[in-house]
Amino acid sequence: MAGGREIKTKIKSVQNTRKVTRALEMVSASKIRKAQDRMKASRPYARAMKQMIGHLAQANPEFHHPYLVERAQVKRVGYVIVSSDRGLAGGLNNNLFRKLLGEIRKWNEQGVEVDVVTIGQKASVFFRRVKVNLLGSVSHLGDTPHVEQLVGVIKVMLDAYDSGTVDRVFLCYNDFVNTMVQRAAFDQLLPLPAADVTLAPHAWDYIYEPDAQTVLEHVLERYVESLVYQAVMENIASEHAARMVAMKSASDNATKLIDTLNLVYNKARQAAITQEISEIVGGAAAV
């Protein structure tokens, strides 16, 4: 059995760790409400953009933008991966990466190569070690990111799609369901999913100024940016929720460990006292 001094040192170490986990839990608890409010505030815009693009995809029988046309053969796919900058969020990032690696493995088995751009420090570090082509990355966006910070990596993937290097683009992030549940989500960005395009056919069209191509190129770029931005907001809310739950669990486990160590310390102390008394009694009897 370990000595009393060693057990006391372990108890002090666990107590210090519990202070850190409780502080992180309270910080995430204070931030999660604002993160949810920002996430919910951006949802209507993203949904309206998606609805409008669906209407545009049905409307124009003459000009079909490349972002709306499914390519016959897929030789290369691209992933926009959204993760957190900081750790200590339970299995939030690892669950997303594990699922994504399964998707990448399936593409590789079909002879399809994979390009990625990453948003967040954790994804950047992880995918530098994986055998994929990392086209670009951005990190340290903070709790209130702006679209301007994301334009660079989005443009890299859009340029790859425009040049024909990439035939499909997917968006990967953690979808915020509630405080206890965050789901790894995979959405197809380009071309626009068939479910959003192939609705009821229409013979009508919009009037475009100056022309359909210019308008659609501008609107579709804003559409992609809005979906990526919304994914970042969802991921931030998921990060704070996951960290709050993980740190609360860590604090509870630390408390249980401290109770166990105190019990062990008391037993060791009692055994030492009993041994001293036995030695004193034995010495007195010998005299």
Salt bridges, closest charged atoms under 4 A:
GLU70 OE2 - ARG168 NH2 2.88
GLU113 OE1 - ARG76 NH1 2.32
ASP115 OD2 - ARG76 NE 2.77
ASP143 OD2 - LYS31 NZ 3.20
ASP143 OD1 - ARG86 NH2 3.82
ASP143 OD1 - HIS240 NE2 3.19
ASP159 OD1 - LYS155 NZ 2.83
ASP167 OD1 - ARG71 NH1 3.25
ASP175 OD2 - ARG183 NH2 2.78
GLU221 OE1 - ARG222 NH2 3.66
GLU225 OE2 - ARG222 NH2 2.98
GLU234 OE2 - ARG43 NE 2.84
GLU239 OE2 - ARG86 NH2 3.64
GLU239 OE2 - ARG243 NH2 2.84
ASP252 OD2 - LYS248 NZ 3.26
